[in-house]
Amino acid sequence: MKYYSTKNKKITANFRTAVINGIAEDGGLFMPEEIPQFPAGMMQSLPNQSLHEIGMQVISKFAGYMDQLSLLKIIEQAINFNAPVKTLSESLSILELFHGPTLAFKDFGARFLANAMAHFNKDEDKELIILVATSGDTGSAVASSFYGKEGIKVGLLYPSGMVSQIQEKQLTTMGKNIKAFEIEGTFDDCQRLVKTAFLDPNIKEKFNLSSANSINIARLLPQSLYYFYAYGQVKKNLGIDDVIFTVPSGNFGNLTAGLIAGKMGLPVKKYIAAVNSNTVFTEYLQNGVFKPRPARKTLSNAMDVGDPSNFVRIEALFDKNINRIRQHIYSDSATDQETIATIKSIYEQYKYIIDPHGAVGCFVNEKYRKINPGPAHAVVLETAHPAKFADCVEPALNMKIEMPARLAACLNKQKNALKISSDFNTFREGLIAEMK
Ligand SMILES: *Cc1c(COP(=O)(O)O)cnc(C)c1O
């Protein structure tokens, strides 16, 4: 399997290079040249398959020459937690993606990536530097996944004052091979700094650079597994095979992974891209114009993205044909007020505590179902544990949420971050000094 750059189909790489480099040399994102197809028989057997079994079948098609035993080891080490489907009603289930070490779905992609990179890098003598822009959850998942990995250092860039207290602790208290940069700017500034660093000759000369953002194809592929898995669970538990997936979206990596699962043969009825007040993609579906703009701060801050990086991949999957995109994806948004109201109503109706990101999903899902009633079962992806967003969820429900031990552990540790301007030259100097 080869991977091409979304900016130029002639620029290609194998799986290893796509994973290690993260981004194509022209700044494009890597996409598989073809999407492998699964026979209908595989869909029939999904109810009886574990995440690991699905993982081997799906990822081995994309990983080309990689030997099966190494791949199995990577998958088993990466996905050492489960993804339960909680059914709330005949028409609604929640896919809980927060059972990993940092309590957010990003553990799936980040842990797979870390183990794959360590595998590919083990015979290299040059150290690998991973740069990550994070609006919160990416950074903690990456930090935890790469912590202590030999021959790899990680630089985390996060927007000052725009991540929750708990998130900041998770980002800045790891130590060892993990360095945090507190950027005086927005998440989009952080992303710009990372993208610029990749093209900067000075930095390239000094380090072997790579990314761990959702732009890395190895972050994306393992996220497609739980779409197959959830489909199988809904079929097994409810006997339903008409499934809609609702995906709380920011950079649209999670949704892209779901679309790839669909292209492989998973019969998804509709994808619903749920966003907060950052509505660039919703507007694109409405009026055909993709117009990035600065991110707005909301309660579902891991989705505060004004220029979703995976948009080019979605375009690539549908040959830039907006009508085909509209056929598969519906998109709508929730305000902060609607998010809070949904956290309350989901608890009142089902005694289920949902986090603000999942709440955006539930709100938009309900909106869609009102316009499009039908027998399909909706699976809303719950992308983070509510305790991670206690500042928002506790006052909304007027109750205390129990904090999982793996989250509580970092709260008493000392913050350690380099606070720095979003000007590229200043950042470059700081980066070079820190990574020496
Ligand atoms: C990253 C994140 C999202 C958005 O996912 P994308 O793949 O960037 O669309 C949603 N919810 C949470 C909790 C996240 O951490």
The ligand as an SDF file (V2000), in Angstrom:
LIG
                    3D

 15 15  0  0  0  0  0  0  0  0999 V2000
   -9.9400   15.8100   19.7300 C   0  0  0  0  0  0  0  0  0  0  0  0
  -11.2590   15.7060   20.3260 C   0  0  0  0  0  0  0  0  0  0  0  0
  -12.4120   15.8470   19.5510 C   0  0  0  0  0  0  0  0  0  0  0  0
  -12.3500   16.1920   18.0850 C   0  0  0  0  0  0  0  0  0  0  0  0
  -11.8220   15.1380   17.3250 O   0  0  0  0  0  0  0  0  0  0  0  0
  -11.2930   15.4060   15.8340 P   0  0  0  0  0  0  0  0  0  0  0  0
  -10.7570   14.1150   15.3760 O   0  0  0  0  0  0  0  0  0  0  0  0
  -10.2410   16.4760   15.9230 O   0  0  0  0  0  0  0  0  0  0  0  0
  -12.4640   15.8730   15.0510 O   0  0  0  0  0  0  0  0  0  0  0  0
  -13.6330   15.6780   20.1670 C   0  0  0  0  0  0  0  0  0  0  0  0
  -13.7190   15.4220   21.4790 N   0  0  0  0  0  0  0  0  0  0  0  0
  -12.6410   15.2880   22.2650 C   0  0  0  0  0  0  0  0  0  0  0  0
  -12.8150   15.0150   23.7100 C   0  0  0  0  0  0  0  0  0  0  0  0
  -11.3810   15.4050   21.7110 C   0  0  0  0  0  0  0  0  0  0  0  0
  -10.3150   15.2740   22.4950 O   0  0  0  0  0  0  0  0  0  0  0  0
  1  2  1  0
  2  3  1  0
  2 14  2  0
  3  4  1  0
  3 10  2  0
  4  5  1  0
  5  6  1  0
  6  7  2  0
  6  8  1  0
  6  9  1  0
 10 11  1  0
 11 12  2  0
 12 13  1  0
 12 14  1  0
 14 15  1  0
M  END
$$$$
